Amino acid sequence: MPRRLPPLNALRAFEAAARHLSFLKAAEELHVTPGAISQQVKALEDHLAIKLFRRQPRGVLLTDAGQRYGKRMGELLDQIAAATSDLTRQSDGSVLTVTTMPSFAARWLIPRLGAFGRLHPEIAIRTLADDKLATFIDDGVDLAIRFGGGKYPGLVADFLFREEVFPVCSPRLLEGPTPLRTLDDLARHILLHDEPHPGLHELEWGAWLATQGVRHIDAHQGPRFTYTHMSLTAAAMGQGVALGTSVLCADDLESGRLIRPFPHKVAADFAYYLVFPPVALDRPLVVAFRQWLLEASAAFSLSAAA
């Protein structure tokens, strides 16, 4: 039997108007006029013989039927968008898109992607460094590496590793007239700051020093940087003392470019997770990258604990 569907353009117009509760905003999203949205919604209401909106002098409100229908239509259009995105990615079967935070990309992931490339030369990794959370619907993302609490409804979340936060600096700061020997010595050095990170307040000097019972140091003096990898670069160049992490500083600590002047550290509340929708496991590229990343993160954790 053929499907009995309402006009699809009218459905798109209604769903956008229901989501925004505005014909004007729906028109801007769909690049049409508000009058066109109104006509499409009226055509859908006539087709269904059901009122979906209550027209008010200063806008529109959904009827009870309109609320139920709008919710279902939003879910169905999201599924269509996701199916289309999946098909597009599968047609370009050799490219795998991974998104993660800029500092994690620069300091941990990219230096290790060569190992993945040697194992899987047939797979091209597209790395997106972005603080925005992936939707996996219409953003073209296959996998995301996130820093959070591990609860991502509807998604698979593989634990990778946790973070510890501690001061780091160039070895040069251990010398000179004001060498770094104790936390009190920080009062005579420049503190390098990151912009606040949601879920990682330990990377703020004031919060970190408070955990050590140090309250007499001006925790606000010193330059600020958008991302942790920028403050760590400044620290390695001898410009001051930064708060680093066990993951982001690992390679620089191993090479001696950065050092830990004190043993003090604070465990972060959040951890790194590999996140993706369950359907992504249908793609061999995803399976291959997931297996490699889990093995790489496990090996990293073992070496850090040694």
Number of C-alpha atoms within 10 A of each C-alpha: 3 4 5 6 8 13 12 11 13 21 21 19 24 29 24 23 26 24 16 14 17 17 24 17 17 24 19 12 13 13 9 13 14 19 12 14 25 19 13 20 24 19 16 22 18 11 13 11 10 13 16 24 22 12 11 8 6 7 12 17 17 19 15 12 12 20 17 12 17 21 13 13 18 18 12 12 14 14 14 14 16 18 14 15 19 20 12 12 18 14 10 9 15 14 16 21 18 23 24 23 18 18 19 20 22 16 19 15 18 12 11 13 16 12 13 17 13 10 12 14 12 12 17 15 17 13 19 15 15 13 13 10 12 21 14 20 18 16 12 19 21 26 22 23 23 24 22 16 13 17 11 13 8 9 15 18 20 16 18 20 17 18 19 19 22 24 25 24 29 25 18 15 20 14 10 8 7 12 15 22 13 11 16 13 12 19 14 11 17 18 24 27 26 20 13 15 14 9 14 16 14 25 25 20 23 16 15 21 20 13 14 12 9 14 13 10 16 13 21 14 14 14 14 16 15 14 17 27 20 18 25 31 17 19 27 22 15 17 20 22 27 27 25 27 23 18 20 22 23 17 15 17 16 10 9 13 19 26 22 19 20 13 9 16 19 16 14 16 15 18 19 21 23 22 24 25 18 11 10 17 15 9 15 12 22 18 13 15 18 18 10 17 19 17 13 17 16 15 12 16 16 10 9 11 7 6
